[in-house]
Amino acid sequence: MREALTQVELAPYFEDQVRIQLDAIASFKKWMAFLVATGFLVALIALLFKNALQLASQILGIGGLFIGALATFPYREITPRRERIKTCDWYASVFRGFEKYSKQDQEYYRDKAIDYMQSHF
């Protein structure tokens, strides 16, 4: 299998992985912004209804739920994805210029890339 893969197949693969990781990070950031904005919006509505104390406390509790949802948000996945972006971008650049390497280096990079693919994806 390792010999069958060429730079033509590997460069687009790693370029796609970079795009996928960037899209995932953007999605995490959008959801986080949505949860924060919704929580603050609900809290603001609660302040508008401060005269109706019981209603305001219920609305404020709902706002707290949205902000509290951030505690379970998978923000820890962003850093490893950034590391994958760097690595995949490097591999993509290697395979875009693959022909300039010696046969021994080509085999080395191909084997390293396949090992990386098997261990990370």
Steps between C-alpha positions, in 0.01 A plus 500: 500500500777743590659475157166556328451844656663783314544869565201564275275315741660620822527875438124547447428275796701719738361818344150367566595419859615860551167627366302256715687604816453871423128444442469313830673780693276759334194295594613477864551876511157571348322276750692651789408851384136394464487358852662808655284743302182311584590487867567872515187579298285302741669674795429837336135408457490404867629848590221655293246306704659583836169642623345155465746340740382140466500512119841666498652229719362227275632671187837557665515131585449414133780738403724333754430165336633627167810644657539185711489292182843641421643282779423192290609662174783304332742795490789264577475364147609828343870478596555145370324596178736794458793261542351270236466798267870577532601139445262439209602828336864393524425158351299662219795726416735199498278309259440801275878507439549126531696454176791709626582242771718194450332159478616422852354827635179443305460159658576644845246784467237268355544252788491778761186649344322166493598433862365844593177435311449166673565638846300825476206444270 
